[in-house]
């Protein structure tokens, strides 16, 4: 999944609104919306979702970003960003 798709999936799975996420991160709802419509940070698009923005949104959802060996099993209730 792309980074913004992961955030949208977590929002849906946890029943958290963009407004709630905005409050948790100190952003406006519009800023959250704009970040979620952006492409992944690996995109060459200048409007892509940055790693810092992704981490900020993830933390607002009580998740964290972890790097692990590609051969390791992904834990249950986790999400993999591939773009």
C-alpha positions in Angstrom: 0.0 0.0 0.0 1.1 3.6 -0.5 1.7 5.7 2.6 -1.5 7.7 2.3 -3.5 4.5 1.7 -2.2 3.1 4.9 -3.3 6.2 6.8 -6.7 6.1 5.3 -7.0 2.3 6.1 -6.1 2.9 9.7 -8.6 5.7 9.9 -11.3 3.4 8.6 -10.3 0.4 10.7 -10.1 2.4 14.0 -13.1 4.6 13.2 -11.1 7.8 13.6 -12.1 10.8 11.6 -9.8 13.2 9.8 -10.9 15.9 12.2 -9.9 13.8 15.2 -6.5 13.1 13.6 -6.1 16.8 12.9 -6.7 17.5 16.6 -4.3 14.8 17.7 -1.5 16.1 15.4 -2.1 19.9 15.8 -3.0 20.2 12.1 -6.1 21.6 10.6 -8.6 19.1 9.1 -7.8 20.6 5.7 -4.1 20.0 6.2 -4.8 16.3 7.0 -7.0 16.0 4.0 -4.4 17.6 1.7 -1.7 15.2 3.0 -3.9 12.2 2.5 -4.6 13.0 -1.1 -0.9 13.3 -1.9 1.1 10.5 -3.5 3.7 8.4 -1.6 7.1 9.9 -0.8 8.8 7.7 -3.4 6.9 9.5 -6.1 8.7 12.0 -8.3 5.7 14.3 -7.9 6.7 17.5 -6.0 3.5 17.2 -4.1 4.2 13.8 -2.6 3.6 12.9 1.0 6.9 13.4 2.9 8.3 10.9 5.3 8.0 13.5 8.1 4.3 14.1 7.3 3.7 10.3 7.2 5.3 9.8 10.6 3.3 12.7 12.1 0.0 11.2 10.9 1.0 7.7 12.0 1.9 8.9 15.5 -1.5 10.7 15.7 -3.1 7.3 15.2 -1.1 5.7 18.0 1.1 3.8 15.6 4.8 4.0 15.0 7.1 3.5 12.0 9.4 0.5 12.3 12.0 -0.8 9.9 12.6 -4.5 9.9 14.3 -7.0 7.6 12.3 -7.8 4.5 12.5 -11.5 5.4 10.8 -11.0 8.8 7.1 -11.8 9.2 4.9 -8.7 9.5 3.0 -8.7 12.8 -0.7 -9.0 13.0 -2.5 -5.6 12.9 0.4 -4.0 11.1 0.6 -2.3 7.7 3.3 -2.4 5.0 4.2 0.6 3.0 5.6 -0.4 -0.4 5.6 2.9 -2.3 
